[in-house]
Structures are given as C-alpha cells and as structure tokens.
Amino acid sequence: MIYKVLYQENSLEPAIRENTKALYMDAENERAVRQALRENTSYLVEYVETLDDAHLAYEKEHADFKLVEFDH
C-alpha cells in the first residue's frame, strides 16, 4: 500500500500548519511506516493516511509525488 505522511521536520518545535510537509511511502501497514520514520528521521509525524487508487492518482498528478525509501 502507498501511504501519505504529513510531518514536521523538527520534532522539538511545536507543530505549525504552514510547516507541514508530505511524503509518500510504500509499506505493508501504517505501523511499518511509523517504524521506518522513527528509525530513520527525527520527524514529528502528524498523520499517516492510506491512499486508495483515486487519491493516489490525484497525488501523482497534482503533488510533488516521489516514493521515499529507507535502507535497513
């Protein structure tokens, strides 16, 4: 499944809506997404959303869509 993650780059600062960024990950489940982010970044994860086919097509067309991969 493809997941859209909304996050703040600095987990030590309060979340500010204007600083929210998005990334996209391919993973088995939300838990795997959160674990990969916890192990490889210091992001403050605000929300993880599963993308259905229609939403994924929209994101590919209208957003800066690029799948993020982390090496284990």
mmCIF file of the N, C-alpha and C atoms, coordinates in Angstrom:
data_MODEL
# 
_entry.id   MODEL 
# 
loop_
_atom_site.group_PDB 
_atom_site.id 
_atom_site.type_symbol 
_atom_site.label_atom_id 
_atom_site.label_alt_id 
_atom_site.label_comp_id 
_atom_site.label_asym_id 
_atom_site.label_entity_id 
_atom_site.label_seq_id 
_atom_site.pdbx_PDB_ins_code 
_atom_site.Cartn_x 
_atom_site.Cartn_y 
_atom_site.Cartn_z 
_atom_site.occupancy 
_atom_site.B_iso_or_equiv 
_atom_site.pdbx_formal_charge 
_atom_site.auth_seq_id 
_atom_site.auth_comp_id 
_atom_site.auth_asym_id 
_atom_site.auth_atom_id 
_atom_site.pdbx_PDB_model_num 
ATOM 1   N N  . MET A 1 1  ? 0.833  -1.171 0.000   1.00 0.00 ? 1  MET A N  1 
ATOM 2   C CA . MET A 1 1  ? 0.000  0.000  0.000   1.00 0.00 ? 1  MET A CA 1 
ATOM 3   C C  . MET A 1 1  ? 0.882  1.241  0.000   1.00 0.00 ? 1  MET A C  1 
ATOM 4   N N  . ILE A 1 2  ? 0.332  2.300  -0.554  1.00 0.00 ? 2  ILE A N  1 
ATOM 5   C CA . ILE A 1 2  ? 1.010  3.584  -0.543  1.00 0.00 ? 2  ILE A CA 1 
ATOM 6   C C  . ILE A 1 2  ? 0.388  4.441  0.555   1.00 0.00 ? 2  ILE A C  1 
ATOM 7   N N  . TYR A 1 3  ? 1.254  5.060  1.345   1.00 0.00 ? 3  TYR A N  1 
ATOM 8   C CA . TYR A 1 3  ? 0.818  5.909  2.445   1.00 0.00 ? 3  TYR A CA 1 
ATOM 9   C C  . TYR A 1 3  ? 1.322  7.329  2.233   1.00 0.00 ? 3  TYR A C  1 
ATOM 10  N N  . LYS A 1 4  ? 0.482  8.286  2.587   1.00 0.00 ? 4  LYS A N  1 
ATOM 11  C CA . LYS A 1 4  ? 0.870  9.693  2.600   1.00 0.00 ? 4  LYS A CA 1 
ATOM 12  C C  . LYS A 1 4  ? 1.098  10.071 4.052   1.00 0.00 ? 4  LYS A C  1 
ATOM 13  N N  . VAL A 1 5  ? 2.270  10.637 4.327   1.00 0.00 ? 5  VAL A N  1 
ATOM 14  C CA . VAL A 1 5  ? 2.639  11.020 5.684   1.00 0.00 ? 5  VAL A CA 1 
ATOM 15  C C  . VAL A 1 5  ? 2.743  12.535 5.747   1.00 0.00 ? 5  VAL A C  1 
ATOM 16  N N  . LEU A 1 6  ? 2.005  13.130 6.657   1.00 0.00 ? 6  LEU A N  1 
ATOM 17  C CA . LEU A 1 6  ? 2.122  14.560 6.932   1.00 0.00 ? 6  LEU A CA 1 
ATOM 18  C C  . LEU A 1 6  ? 3.006  14.701 8.157   1.00 0.00 ? 6  LEU A C  1 
ATOM 19  N N  . TYR A 1 7  ? 4.014  15.564 8.059   1.00 0.00 ? 7  TYR A N  1 
ATOM 20  C CA . TYR A 1 7  ? 5.002  15.646 9.129   1.00 0.00 ? 7  TYR A CA 1 
ATOM 21  C C  . TYR A 1 7  ? 5.610  17.042 9.238   1.00 0.00 ? 7  TYR A C  1 
ATOM 22  N N  . GLN A 1 8  ? 6.257  17.272 10.366  1.00 0.00 ? 8  GLN A N  1 
ATOM 23  C CA . GLN A 1 8  ? 7.089  18.449 10.608  1.00 0.00 ? 8  GLN A CA 1 
ATOM 24  C C  . GLN A 1 8  ? 8.527  17.936 10.659  1.00 0.00 ? 8  GLN A C  1 
ATOM 25  N N  . GLU A 1 9  ? 9.451  18.675 10.076  1.00 0.00 ? 9  GLU A N  1 
ATOM 26  C CA . GLU A 1 9  ? 10.837 18.217 10.042  1.00 0.00 ? 9  GLU A CA 1 
ATOM 27  C C  . GLU A 1 9  ? 11.499 18.199 11.411  1.00 0.00 ? 9  GLU A C  1 
ATOM 28  N N  . ASN A 1 10 ? 11.131 19.122 12.289  1.00 0.00 ? 10 ASN A N  1 
ATOM 29  C CA . ASN A 1 10 ? 11.777 19.205 13.601  1.00 0.00 ? 10 ASN A CA 1 
ATOM 30  C C  . ASN A 1 10 ? 10.789 18.811 14.695  1.00 0.00 ? 10 ASN A C  1 
ATOM 31  N N  . SER A 1 11 ? 11.040 17.682 15.302  1.00 0.00 ? 11 SER A N  1 
ATOM 32  C CA . SER A 1 11 ? 10.120 17.188 16.331  1.00 0.00 ? 11 SER A CA 1 
ATOM 33  C C  . SER A 1 11 ? 10.261 17.941 17.657  1.00 0.00 ? 11 SER A C  1 
ATOM 34  N N  . LEU A 1 12 ? 11.269 18.797 17.772  1.00 0.00 ? 12 LEU A N  1 
ATOM 35  C CA . LEU A 1 12 ? 11.484 19.526 19.012  1.00 0.00 ? 12 LEU A CA 1 
ATOM 36  C C  . LEU A 1 12 ? 10.749 20.858 19.054  1.00 0.00 ? 12 LEU A C  1 
ATOM 37  N N  . GLU A 1 13 ? 10.210 21.269 17.914  1.00 0.00 ? 13 GLU A N  1 
ATOM 38  C CA . GLU A 1 13 ? 9.470  22.523 17.852  1.00 0.00 ? 13 GLU A CA 1 
ATOM 39  C C  . GLU A 1 13 ? 7.975  22.230 17.781  1.00 0.00 ? 13 GLU A C  1 
ATOM 40  N N  . PRO A 1 14 ? 7.157  23.180 18.229  1.00 0.00 ? 14 PRO A N  1 
ATOM 41  C CA . PRO A 1 14 ? 5.704  22.971 18.133  1.00 0.00 ? 14 PRO A CA 1 
ATOM 42  C C  . PRO A 1 14 ? 5.267  22.884 16.663  1.00 0.00 ? 14 PRO A C  1 
ATOM 43  N N  . ALA A 1 15 ? 4.258  22.087 16.416  1.00 0.00 ? 15 ALA A N  1 
ATOM 44  C CA . ALA A 1 15 ? 3.748  21.925 15.054  1.00 0.00 ? 15 ALA A CA 1 
ATOM 45  C C  . ALA A 1 15 ? 3.078  23.219 14.590  1.00 0.00 ? 15 ALA A C  1 
ATOM 46  N N  . ILE A 1 16 ? 3.440  23.650 13.397  1.00 0.00 ? 16 ILE A N  1 
ATOM 47  C CA . ILE A 1 16 ? 2.853  24.831 12.769  1.00 0.00 ? 16 ILE A CA 1 
ATOM 48  C C  . ILE A 1 16 ? 2.343  24.392 11.405  1.00 0.00 ? 16 ILE A C  1 
ATOM 49  N N  . ARG A 1 17 ? 1.077  24.611 11.162  1.00 0.00 ? 17 ARG A N  1 
ATOM 50  C CA . ARG A 1 17 ? 0.428  24.116 9.947   1.00 0.00 ? 17 ARG A CA 1 
ATOM 51  C C  . ARG A 1 17 ? 1.203  24.490 8.680   1.00 0.00 ? 17 ARG A C  1 
ATOM 52  N N  . GLU A 1 18 ? 1.716  25.710 8.635   1.00 0.00 ? 18 GLU A N  1 
ATOM 53  C CA . GLU A 1 18 ? 2.432  26.179 7.437   1.00 0.00 ? 18 GLU A CA 1 
ATOM 54  C C  . GLU A 1 18 ? 3.741  25.435 7.198   1.00 0.00 ? 18 GLU A C  1 
ATOM 55  N N  . ASN A 1 19 ? 4.244  24.753 8.214   1.00 0.00 ? 19 ASN A N  1 
ATOM 56  C CA . ASN A 1 19 ? 5.487  23.995 8.078   1.00 0.00 ? 19 ASN A CA 1 
ATOM 57  C C  . ASN A 1 19 ? 5.247  22.515 7.790   1.00 0.00 ? 19 ASN A C  1 
ATOM 58  N N  . THR A 1 20 ? 4.003  22.112 7.679   1.00 0.00 ? 20 THR A N  1 
ATOM 59  C CA . THR A 1 20 ? 3.695  20.709 7.418   1.00 0.00 ? 20 THR A CA 1 
ATOM 60  C C  . THR A 1 20 ? 4.118  20.328 6.012   1.00 0.00 ? 20 THR A C  1 
ATOM 61  N N  . LYS A 1 21 ? 4.795  19.195 5.905   1.00 0.00 ? 21 LYS A N  1 
ATOM 62  C CA . LYS A 1 21 ? 5.244  18.664 4.619   1.00 0.00 ? 21 LYS A CA 1 
ATOM 63  C C  . LYS A 1 21 ? 4.636  17.280 4.439   1.00 0.00 ? 21 LYS A C  1 
ATOM 64  N N  . ALA A 1 22 ? 4.733  16.771 3.223   1.00 0.00 ? 22 ALA A N  1 
ATOM 65  C CA . ALA A 1 22 ? 4.183  15.444 2.924   1.00 0.00 ? 22 ALA A CA 1 
ATOM 66  C C  . ALA A 1 22 ? 5.244  14.581 2.251   1.00 0.00 ? 22 ALA A C  1 
ATOM 67  N N  . LEU A 1 23 ? 5.188  13.305 2.533   1.00 0.00 ? 23 LEU A N  1 
ATOM 68  C CA . LEU A 1 23 ? 5.995  12.329 1.821   1.00 0.00 ? 23 LEU A CA 1 
ATOM 69  C C  . LEU A 1 23 ? 5.141  11.097 1.593   1.00 0.00 ? 23 LEU A C  1 
ATOM 70  N N  . TYR A 1 24 ? 5.584  10.252 0.690   1.00 0.00 ? 24 TYR A N  1 
ATOM 71  C CA . TYR A 1 24 ? 4.820  9.066  0.308   1.00 0.00 ? 24 TYR A CA 1 
ATOM 72  C C  . TYR A 1 24 ? 5.708  7.847  0.484   1.00 0.00 ? 24 TYR A C  1 
ATOM 73  N N  . MET A 1 25 ? 5.132  6.789  1.076   1.00 0.00 ? 25 MET A N  1 
ATOM 74  C CA . MET A 1 25 ? 5.880  5.561  1.318   1.00 0.00 ? 25 MET A CA 1 
ATOM 75  C C  . MET A 1 25 ? 5.060  4.349  0.907   1.00 0.00 ? 25 MET A C  1 
ATOM 76  N N  . ASP A 1 26 ? 5.756  3.338  0.427   1.00 0.00 ? 26 ASP A N  1 
ATOM 77  C CA . ASP A 1 26 ? 5.153  2.051  0.117   1.00 0.00 ? 26 ASP A CA 1 
ATOM 78  C C  . ASP A 1 26 ? 5.515  1.116  1.266   1.00 0.00 ? 26 ASP A C  1 
ATOM 79  N N  . ALA A 1 27 ? 4.503  0.600  1.955   1.00 0.00 ? 27 ALA A N  1 
ATOM 80  C CA . ALA A 1 27 ? 4.755  -0.265 3.099   1.00 0.00 ? 27 ALA A CA 1 
ATOM 81  C C  . ALA A 1 27 ? 3.595  -1.239 3.281   1.00 0.00 ? 27 ALA A C  1 
ATOM 82  N N  . GLU A 1 28 ? 3.819  -2.254 4.115   1.00 0.00 ? 28 GLU A N  1 
ATOM 83  C CA . GLU A 1 28 ? 2.786  -3.257 4.381   1.00 0.00 ? 28 GLU A CA 1 
ATOM 84  C C  . GLU A 1 28 ? 1.628  -2.693 5.185   1.00 0.00 ? 28 GLU A C  1 
ATOM 85  N N  . ASN A 1 29 ? 1.958  -1.789 6.139   1.00 0.00 ? 29 ASN A N  1 
ATOM 86  C CA . ASN A 1 29 ? 0.925  -1.233 7.000   1.00 0.00 ? 29 ASN A CA 1 
ATOM 87  C C  . ASN A 1 29 ? 1.419  0.066  7.625   1.00 0.00 ? 29 ASN A C  1 
ATOM 88  N N  . GLU A 1 30 ? 0.530  0.740  8.342   1.00 0.00 ? 30 GLU A N  1 
ATOM 89  C CA . GLU A 1 30 ? 0.880  2.016  8.967   1.00 0.00 ? 30 GLU A CA 1 
ATOM 90  C C  . GLU A 1 30 ? 1.973  1.848  10.010  1.00 0.00 ? 30 GLU A C  1 
ATOM 91  N N  . ARG A 1 31 ? 1.945  0.751  10.713  1.00 0.00 ? 31 ARG A N  1 
ATOM 92  C CA . ARG A 1 31 ? 2.965  0.504  11.728  1.00 0.00 ? 31 ARG A CA 1 
ATOM 93  C C  . ARG A 1 31 ? 4.367  0.468  11.110  1.00 0.00 ? 31 ARG A C  1 
ATOM 94  N N  . ALA A 1 32 ? 4.500  -0.168 9.941   1.00 0.00 ? 32 ALA A N  1 
ATOM 95  C CA . ALA A 1 32 ? 5.797  -0.226 9.260   1.00 0.00 ? 32 ALA A CA 1 
ATOM 96  C C  . ALA A 1 32 ? 6.253  1.164  8.820   1.00 0.00 ? 32 ALA A C  1 
ATOM 97  N N  . VAL A 1 33 ? 5.305  1.993  8.390   1.00 0.00 ? 33 VAL A N  1 
ATOM 98  C CA . VAL A 1 33 ? 5.626  3.375  8.010   1.00 0.00 ? 33 VAL A CA 1 
ATOM 99  C C  . VAL A 1 33 ? 6.172  4.123  9.217   1.00 0.00 ? 33 VAL A C  1 
ATOM 100 N N  . ARG A 1 34 ? 5.457  4.073  10.317  1.00 0.00 ? 34 ARG A N  1 
ATOM 101 C CA . ARG A 1 34 ? 5.870  4.798  11.522  1.00 0.00 ? 34 ARG A CA 1 
ATOM 102 C C  . ARG A 1 34 ? 7.211  4.287  12.050  1.00 0.00 ? 34 ARG A C  1 
ATOM 103 N N  . GLN A 1 35 ? 7.424  2.991  11.990  1.00 0.00 ? 35 GLN A N  1 
ATOM 104 C CA . GLN A 1 35 ? 8.685  2.424  12.465  1.00 0.00 ? 35 GLN A CA 1 
ATOM 105 C C  . GLN A 1 35 ? 9.847  2.900  11.597  1.00 0.00 ? 35 GLN A C  1 
ATOM 106 N N  . ALA A 1 36 ? 9.685  2.878  10.273  1.00 0.00 ? 36 ALA A N  1 
ATOM 107 C CA . ALA A 1 36 ? 10.745 3.335  9.369   1.00 0.00 ? 36 ALA A CA 1 
ATOM 108 C C  . ALA A 1 36 ? 11.069 4.804  9.613   1.00 0.00 ? 36 ALA A C  1 
ATOM 109 N N  . LEU A 1 37 ? 10.050 5.617  9.808   1.00 0.00 ? 37 LEU A N  1 
ATOM 110 C CA . LEU A 1 37 ? 10.277 7.036  10.065  1.00 0.00 ? 37 LEU A CA 1 
ATOM 111 C C  . LEU A 1 37 ? 10.967 7.251  11.411  1.00 0.00 ? 37 LEU A C  1 
ATOM 112 N N  . ARG A 1 38 ? 10.562 6.502  12.415  1.00 0.00 ? 38 ARG A N  1 
ATOM 113 C CA . ARG A 1 38 ? 11.153 6.625  13.751  1.00 0.00 ? 38 ARG A CA 1 
ATOM 114 C C  . ARG A 1 38 ? 12.641 6.236  13.719  1.00 0.00 ? 38 ARG A C  1 
ATOM 115 N N  . GLU A 1 39 ? 12.969 5.200  12.939  1.00 0.00 ? 39 GLU A N  1 
ATOM 116 C CA . GLU A 1 39 ? 14.342 4.712  12.884  1.00 0.00 ? 39 GLU A CA 1 
ATOM 117 C C  . GLU A 1 39 ? 15.251 5.569  12.008  1.00 0.00 ? 39 GLU A C  1 
ATOM 118 N N  . ASN A 1 40 ? 14.673 6.285  11.030  1.00 0.00 ? 40 ASN A N  1 
ATOM 119 C CA . ASN A 1 40 ? 15.492 6.969  10.030  1.00 0.00 ? 40 ASN A CA 1 
ATOM 120 C C  . ASN A 1 40 ? 15.381 8.486  10.019  1.00 0.00 ? 40 ASN A C  1 
ATOM 121 N N  . THR A 1 41 ? 14.484 9.053  10.798  1.00 0.00 ? 41 THR A N  1 
ATOM 122 C CA . THR A 1 41 ? 14.313 10.502 10.810  1.00 0.00 ? 41 THR A CA 1 
ATOM 123 C C  . THR A 1 41 ? 14.042 10.991 12.224  1.00 0.00 ? 41 THR A C  1 
ATOM 124 N N  . SER A 1 42 ? 14.012 12.292 12.358  1.00 0.00 ? 42 SER A N  1 
ATOM 125 C CA . SER A 1 42 ? 13.591 12.887 13.633  1.00 0.00 ? 42 SER A CA 1 
ATOM 126 C C  . SER A 1 42 ? 12.315 13.688 13.415  1.00 0.00 ? 42 SER A C  1 
ATOM 127 N N  . TYR A 1 43 ? 11.521 13.282 12.430  1.00 0.00 ? 43 TYR A N  1 
ATOM 128 C CA . TYR A 1 43 ? 10.288 13.987 12.085  1.00 0.00 ? 43 TYR A CA 1 
ATOM 129 C C  . TYR A 1 43 ? 9.231  13.847 13.178  1.00 0.00 ? 43 TYR A C  1 
ATOM 130 N N  . LEU A 1 44 ? 8.400  14.863 13.267  1.00 0.00 ? 44 LEU A N  1 
ATOM 131 C CA . LEU A 1 44 ? 7.194  14.809 14.080  1.00 0.00 ? 44 LEU A CA 1 
ATOM 132 C C  . LEU A 1 44 ? 6.065  14.402 13.133  1.00 0.00 ? 44 LEU A C  1 
ATOM 133 N N  . VAL A 1 45 ? 5.641  13.165 13.192  1.00 0.00 ? 45 VAL A N  1 
ATOM 134 C CA . VAL A 1 45 ? 4.603  12.659 12.297  1.00 0.00 ? 45 VAL A CA 1 
ATOM 135 C C  . VAL A 1 45 ? 3.251  13.129 12.811  1.00 0.00 ? 45 VAL A C  1 
ATOM 136 N N  . GLU A 1 46 ? 2.535  13.837 11.950  1.00 0.00 ? 46 GLU A N  1 
ATOM 137 C CA . GLU A 1 46 ? 1.225  14.353 12.322  1.00 0.00 ? 46 GLU A CA 1 
ATOM 138 C C  . GLU A 1 46 ? 0.113  13.378 11.940  1.00 0.00 ? 46 GLU A C  1 
ATOM 139 N N  . TYR A 1 47 ? 0.248  12.755 10.763  1.00 0.00 ? 47 TYR A N  1 
ATOM 140 C CA . TYR A 1 47 ? -0.847 11.932 10.256  1.00 0.00 ? 47 TYR A CA 1 
ATOM 141 C C  . TYR A 1 47 ? -0.313 10.981 9.195   1.00 0.00 ? 47 TYR A C  1 
ATOM 142 N N  . VAL A 1 48 ? -0.797 9.754  9.193   1.00 0.00 ? 48 VAL A N  1 
ATOM 143 C CA . VAL A 1 48 ? -0.468 8.764  8.170   1.00 0.00 ? 48 VAL A CA 1 
ATOM 144 C C  . VAL A 1 48 ? -1.771 8.328  7.534   1.00 0.00 ? 48 VAL A C  1 
ATOM 145 N N  . GLU A 1 49 ? -1.855 8.448  6.227   1.00 0.00 ? 49 GLU A N  1 
ATOM 146 C CA . GLU A 1 49 ? -3.102 8.167  5.501   1.00 0.00 ? 49 GLU A CA 1 
ATOM 147 C C  . GLU A 1 49 ? -2.861 7.124  4.410   1.00 0.00 ? 49 GLU A C  1 
ATOM 148 N N  . THR A 1 50 ? -3.701 6.112  4.365   1.00 0.00 ? 50 THR A N  1 
ATOM 149 C CA . THR A 1 50 ? -3.656 5.134  3.285   1.00 0.00 ? 50 THR A CA 1 
ATOM 150 C C  . THR A 1 50 ? -4.299 5.751  2.048   1.00 0.00 ? 50 THR A C  1 
ATOM 151 N N  . LEU A 1 51 ? -3.623 5.655  0.913   1.00 0.00 ? 51 LEU A N  1 
ATOM 152 C CA . LEU A 1 51 ? -4.160 6.225  -0.314  1.00 0.00 ? 51 LEU A CA 1 
ATOM 153 C C  . LEU A 1 51 ? -4.871 5.153  -1.130  1.00 0.00 ? 51 LEU A C  1 
ATOM 154 N N  . ASP A 1 52 ? -6.142 5.392  -1.429  1.00 0.00 ? 52 ASP A N  1 
ATOM 155 C CA . ASP A 1 52 ? -6.842 4.488  -2.336  1.00 0.00 ? 52 ASP A CA 1 
ATOM 156 C C  . ASP A 1 52 ? -6.424 4.844  -3.769  1.00 0.00 ? 52 ASP A C  1 
ATOM 157 N N  . ASP A 1 53 ? -6.889 4.089  -4.747  1.00 0.00 ? 53 ASP A N  1 
ATOM 158 C CA . ASP A 1 53 ? -6.445 4.279  -6.132  1.00 0.00 ? 53 ASP A CA 1 
ATOM 159 C C  . ASP A 1 53 ? -6.742 5.677  -6.659  1.00 0.00 ? 53 ASP A C  1 
ATOM 160 N N  . ALA A 1 54 ? -7.928 6.205  -6.382  1.00 0.00 ? 54 ALA A N  1 
ATOM 161 C CA . ALA A 1 54 ? -8.302 7.525  -6.884  1.00 0.00 ? 54 ALA A CA 1 
ATOM 162 C C  . ALA A 1 54 ? -7.450 8.617  -6.245  1.00 0.00 ? 54 ALA A C  1 
ATOM 163 N N  . HIS A 1 55 ? -7.246 8.516  -4.945  1.00 0.00 ? 55 HIS A N  1 
ATOM 164 C CA . HIS A 1 55 ? -6.443 9.513  -4.241  1.00 0.00 ? 55 HIS A CA 1 
ATOM 165 C C  . HIS A 1 55 ? -4.983 9.438  -4.684  1.00 0.00 ? 55 HIS A C  1 
ATOM 166 N N  . LEU A 1 56 ? -4.477 8.243  -4.895  1.00 0.00 ? 56 LEU A N  1 
ATOM 167 C CA . LEU A 1 56 ? -3.109 8.057  -5.360  1.00 0.00 ? 56 LEU A CA 1 
ATOM 168 C C  . LEU A 1 56 ? -2.931 8.679  -6.743  1.00 0.00 ? 56 LEU A C  1 
ATOM 169 N N  . ALA A 1 57 ? -3.884 8.452  -7.631  1.00 0.00 ? 57 ALA A N  1 
ATOM 170 C CA . ALA A 1 57 ? -3.818 9.039  -8.979  1.00 0.00 ? 57 ALA A CA 1 
ATOM 171 C C  . ALA A 1 57 ? -3.805 10.564 -8.899  1.00 0.00 ? 57 ALA A C  1 
ATOM 172 N N  . TYR A 1 58 ? -4.627 11.127 -8.014  1.00 0.00 ? 58 TYR A N  1 
ATOM 173 C CA . TYR A 1 58 ? -4.666 12.575 -7.838  1.00 0.00 ? 58 TYR A CA 1 
ATOM 174 C C  . TYR A 1 58 ? -3.322 13.092 -7.321  1.00 0.00 ? 58 TYR A C  1 
ATOM 175 N N  . GLU A 1 59 ? -2.768 12.439 -6.314  1.00 0.00 ? 59 GLU A N  1 
ATOM 176 C CA . GLU A 1 59 ? -1.491 12.871 -5.744  1.00 0.00 ? 59 GLU A CA 1 
ATOM 177 C C  . GLU A 1 59 ? -0.378 12.807 -6.788  1.00 0.00 ? 59 GLU A C  1 
ATOM 178 N N  . LYS A 1 60 ? -0.366 11.767 -7.605  1.00 0.00 ? 60 LYS A N  1 
ATOM 179 C CA . LYS A 1 60 ? 0.657  11.646 -8.644  1.00 0.00 ? 60 LYS A CA 1 
ATOM 180 C C  . LYS A 1 60 ? 0.553  12.779 -9.654  1.00 0.00 ? 60 LYS A C  1 
ATOM 181 N N  . GLU A 1 61 ? -0.651 13.233 -9.905  1.00 0.00 ? 61 GLU A N  1 
ATOM 182 C CA . GLU A 1 61 ? -0.882 14.271 -10.903 1.00 0.00 ? 61 GLU A CA 1 
ATOM 183 C C  . GLU A 1 61 ? -0.693 15.683 -10.344 1.00 0.00 ? 61 GLU A C  1 
ATOM 184 N N  . HIS A 1 62 ? -1.049 15.906 -9.090  1.00 0.00 ? 62 HIS A N  1 
ATOM 185 C CA . HIS A 1 62 ? -1.094 17.266 -8.562  1.00 0.00 ? 62 HIS A CA 1 
ATOM 186 C C  . HIS A 1 62 ? -0.075 17.583 -7.465  1.00 0.00 ? 62 HIS A C  1 
ATOM 187 N N  . ALA A 1 63 ? 0.646  16.635 -6.980  1.00 0.00 ? 63 ALA A N  1 
ATOM 188 C CA . ALA A 1 63 ? 1.602  16.887 -5.902  1.00 0.00 ? 63 ALA A CA 1 
ATOM 189 C C  . ALA A 1 63 ? 3.009  16.541 -6.379  1.00 0.00 ? 63 ALA A C  1 
ATOM 190 N N  . ASP A 1 64 ? 3.975  16.904 -5.570  1.00 0.00 ? 64 ASP A N  1 
ATOM 191 C CA . ASP A 1 64 ? 5.363  16.535 -5.847  1.00 0.00 ? 64 ASP A CA 1 
ATOM 192 C C  . ASP A 1 64 ? 5.530  15.086 -5.373  1.00 0.00 ? 64 ASP A C  1 
ATOM 193 N N  . PHE A 1 65 ? 4.998  14.155 -6.172  1.00 0.00 ? 65 PHE A N  1 
ATOM 194 C CA . PHE A 1 65 ? 4.913  12.759 -5.760  1.00 0.00 ? 65 PHE A CA 1 
ATOM 195 C C  . PHE A 1 65 ? 6.230  12.041 -6.025  1.00 0.00 ? 65 PHE A C  1 
ATOM 196 N N  . LYS A 1 66 ? 6.797  11.505 -4.948  1.00 0.00 ? 66 LYS A N  1 
ATOM 197 C CA . LYS A 1 66 ? 8.003  10.689 -5.044  1.00 0.00 ? 66 LYS A CA 1 
ATOM 198 C C  . LYS A 1 66 ? 7.996  9.747  -3.851  1.00 0.00 ? 66 LYS A C  1 
ATOM 199 N N  . LEU A 1 67 ? 8.111  8.467  -4.103  1.00 0.00 ? 67 LEU A N  1 
ATOM 200 C CA . LEU A 1 67 ? 8.137  7.498  -3.014  1.00 0.00 ? 67 LEU A CA 1 
ATOM 201 C C  . LEU A 1 67 ? 9.473  7.590  -2.270  1.00 0.00 ? 67 LEU A C  1 
ATOM 202 N N  . VAL A 1 68 ? 9.397  7.620  -0.952  1.00 0.00 ? 68 VAL A N  1 
ATOM 203 C CA . VAL A 1 68 ? 10.577 7.658  -0.097  1.00 0.00 ? 68 VAL A CA 1 
ATOM 204 C C  . VAL A 1 68 ? 10.889 6.235  0.318   1.00 0.00 ? 68 VAL A C  1 
ATOM 205 N N  . GLU A 1 69 ? 12.167 5.871  0.232   1.00 0.00 ? 69 GLU A N  1 
ATOM 206 C CA . GLU A 1 69 ? 12.586 4.546  0.662   1.00 0.00 ? 69 GLU A CA 1 
ATOM 207 C C  . GLU A 1 69 ? 13.748 4.694  1.635   1.00 0.00 ? 69 GLU A C  1 
ATOM 208 N N  . PHE A 1 70 ? 13.737 3.883  2.674   1.00 0.00 ? 70 PHE A N  1 
ATOM 209 C CA . PHE A 1 70 ? 14.825 3.878  3.645   1.00 0.00 ? 70 PHE A CA 1 
ATOM 210 C C  . PHE A 1 70 ? 15.533 2.550  3.570   1.00 0.00 ? 70 PHE A C  1 
ATOM 211 N N  . ASP A 1 71 ? 16.864 2.583  3.641   1.00 0.00 ? 71 ASP A N  1 
ATOM 212 C CA . ASP A 1 71 ? 17.644 1.357  3.692   1.00 0.00 ? 71 ASP A CA 1 
ATOM 213 C C  . ASP A 1 71 ? 17.633 0.826  5.108   1.00 0.00 ? 71 ASP A C  1 
ATOM 214 N N  . HIS A 1 72 ? 17.524 -0.468 5.245   1.00 0.00 ? 72 HIS A N  1 
ATOM 215 C CA . HIS A 1 72 ? 17.504 -1.071 6.587   1.00 0.00 ? 72 HIS A CA 1 
ATOM 216 C C  . HIS A 1 72 ? 18.871 -1.518 6.977   1.00 0.00 ? 72 HIS A C  1 
# 
